[in-house]
Amino acid sequence: MLTAVCAIVFASNALAQPQCSAVSGPQTNALVELYTSEGCSSCPPADQWLSRLKNQSNPIGNIVPIALHVDYWDYIGWKDNFANPEFAKRQREMATLGRARGVYTPQLAINGQDTRSWLSDARFKSEVASINRMPAKAEIRLAANATTTRSVQVSTNIKTADAGPFVYYLALQENNLQSTVNAGENRGELLRHDYVVRQWLGPFKVGADGKISASHEIQLQPAWKQRDISVVAFVQNSGTGEILQTLALGLCEY
């Protein structure tokens, strides 16, 4: 069991008392990707569902949620300030690799596979449990520290069980965000968000020997609240889209 991930996902005070480093366990953690948009009237219920994962009294399992805001609904009348064209690109790529019927919002993917299980707690728990039972195909060691100059220093050490076309990604995500929407399908609504990806780095290629160690420095933007930031790393098969392992970690301060 990976206590570092569970603390970040489920404990309300996790980011107030973060660990400075973490290592993934022997089982596979589930990467839960929500593709969403403030310009989509169907998305707020999915956003609220994702936020509830943060406060689960009965942990579902070892999961790492991320919210990827896409930009293709901006033309309707409201520009989503959390949107990034890279996320729409990833959504299309993962849909192709996973043989999904298409892309849409809200769209949920668990370890790269399209699913609508956010509509059914029982189905979601079953899908997560199935992934958590699988032996991990990669190990992630992650350290994250916030500096006095509002940057984040991240160290990663990744080792895969086998050689393959493997890459890893890093993301900074932020909780406790909100927007008052003044136009578009959600006009007049106050939208609240968690696990919003603020910074996206990668893909970085894993070596032919299945190993890679790297350091990254990421500058925090003025509007980002350091106490609500965490770092996510995951390893992916670039040929199939399979997620080998994922890990999340809050920030420590120097």
SVG drawing of the C-alpha trace seen along z (x, -y; Angstrom):
<svg xmlns="http://www.w3.org/2000/svg" viewBox="-26 -38 46 46">
<polyline fill="none" stroke="black" stroke-width="0.4" points="0.0,0.0 1.3,-3.5 0.6,-5.7 2.0,-8.8 -0.6,-8.7 -3.5,-8.0 -2.5,-10.9 -2.6,-13.3 -5.8,-12.0 -7.9,-11.5 -6.6,-13.4 -7.8,-17.0 -4.6,-18.1 -2.2,-16.3 -0.8,-19.3 -0.4,-21.2 2.0,-18.4 3.5,-16.9 6.2,-14.3 9.3,-15.5 9.7,-12.3 7.8,-9.2 8.3,-5.9 5.6,-3.9 4.7,-0.5 4.6,3.0 1.0,2.7 -0.2,0.4 -1.9,-2.9 -4.7,-4.1 -4.2,-7.4 -7.7,-9.0 -7.8,-11.6 -10.8,-13.9 -11.0,-15.9 -13.3,-18.8 -14.1,-22.5 -15.7,-25.5 -17.4,-26.0 -19.3,-22.7 -22.6,-22.6 -22.3,-18.8 -18.9,-19.1 -19.7,-20.6 -21.2,-17.3 -18.0,-15.5 -15.9,-18.2 -17.8,-17.9 -17.4,-14.1 -13.7,-14.5 -13.5,-16.9 -15.4,-14.4 -12.5,-12.0 -10.5,-14.4 -12.8,-13.9 -13.7,-10.2 -14.2,-8.8 -13.8,-5.2 -10.8,-5.2 -11.6,-3.8 -8.0,-2.6 -4.7,-3.9 -5.7,-6.6 -4.1,-9.7 -6.7,-12.1 -5.9,-14.9 -8.2,-17.3 -7.2,-18.4 -9.1,-21.4 -9.4,-21.4 -9.7,-24.5 -12.0,-23.4 -15.1,-24.7 -13.6,-28.2 -15.3,-29.4 -18.8,-29.1 -18.3,-32.3 -16.3,-31.6 -12.5,-31.1 -11.5,-28.6 -8.4,-30.0 -7.3,-26.5 -7.4,-25.1 -4.3,-24.1 -4.2,-22.9 -1.8,-20.3 -4.5,-18.6 -6.8,-18.4 -3.9,-16.9 -3.3,-14.3 -7.1,-13.5 -7.1,-12.8 -3.9,-10.8 -5.1,-8.7 -8.4,-8.1 -6.7,-6.8 -4.3,-4.5 -7.2,-3.3 -9.5,-2.8 -12.2,-5.0 -15.1,-6.0 -14.0,-9.7 -13.3,-12.6 -15.9,-14.5 -16.4,-16.3 -16.6,-15.3 -14.5,-12.3 -12.9,-10.0 -9.9,-7.7 -8.5,-5.3 -5.0,-4.2 -5.5,-5.3 -8.9,-3.6 -12.0,-5.5 -14.8,-4.9 -18.0,-6.4 -17.6,-4.9 -17.8,-8.3 -21.5,-7.8 -21.4,-4.7 -19.5,-4.4 -19.6,-0.7 -18.2,-0.4 -15.5,-3.0 -14.4,-1.2 -14.3,2.1 -12.2,0.6 -9.8,-0.9 -9.5,2.3 -8.7,4.3 -5.8,2.0 -4.6,1.9 -4.3,5.7 -1.9,5.6 1.9,5.8 3.5,2.5 5.5,2.5 7.5,-0.5 8.9,-2.1 8.8,-5.9 10.8,-7.8 9.8,-11.4 11.0,-14.3 9.5,-17.8 10.5,-21.0 9.2,-24.5 12.0,-27.2 11.9,-30.7 11.8,-32.1 8.4,-30.3 9.8,-27.6 9.5,-23.9 12.5,-21.5 11.4,-18.0 13.7,-15.0 12.5,-11.8 14.0,-8.3 12.2,-5.8 12.9,-2.1 10.7,0.1 10.5,3.9 11.1,4.4 12.5,2.5 10.0,0.8 8.9,-2.5 8.4,-4.1 8.1,-7.7 7.2,-9.7 5.3,-12.9 5.3,-15.4 2.4,-17.6 1.8,-20.3 -1.8,-20.3 -3.7,-22.6 -6.8,-22.2 -9.4,-24.6 -9.9,-26.7 -13.0,-28.5 -14.3,-30.6 -17.3,-32.8 -18.4,-32.2 -19.8,-35.2 -20.6,-33.8 -21.2,-30.6 -23.2,-27.5 -22.3,-27.9 -23.0,-31.6 -23.8,-32.8 -22.3,-29.7 -19.6,-29.6 -17.5,-26.6 -15.2,-24.9 -12.3,-22.7 -9.7,-20.3 -6.7,-18.5 -6.4,-21.0 -3.2,-20.6 -1.4,-23.9 1.9,-22.7 2.5,-19.8 6.0,-18.5 6.9,-15.6 7.0,-13.2 10.6,-12.3 12.0,-9.1 13.0,-6.3 16.4,-4.8 16.9,-1.6 17.9,0.0 14.5,-1.0 15.9,-3.7 16.1,-7.4 16.9,-10.0 16.3,-13.7 15.8,-17.0 13.3,-19.7 12.7,-23.2 9.2,-24.6 8.3,-28.2 5.1,-28.9 2.9,-31.6 1.7,-34.4 -1.9,-33.2 -1.0,-29.7 -1.4,-28.8 1.7,-26.9 -0.2,-25.2 -2.6,-23.6 0.0,-22.4 1.1,-18.8 3.3,-17.0 2.2,-14.0 4.5,-11.7 3.5,-8.8 5.1,-6.3 3.4,-5.4 3.9,-3.0 4.1,-5.4 3.0,-2.7 -0.1,-1.5 -1.0,-4.3 -0.8,-1.9 0.0,-3.6 2.6,-1.5 2.7,-3.4 1.8,-6.8 2.6,-8.8 1.6,-12.0 3.4,-14.1 2.8,-17.4 5.4,-20.1 7.9,-20.7 9.6,-24.0 13.3,-24.7"/>
</svg>
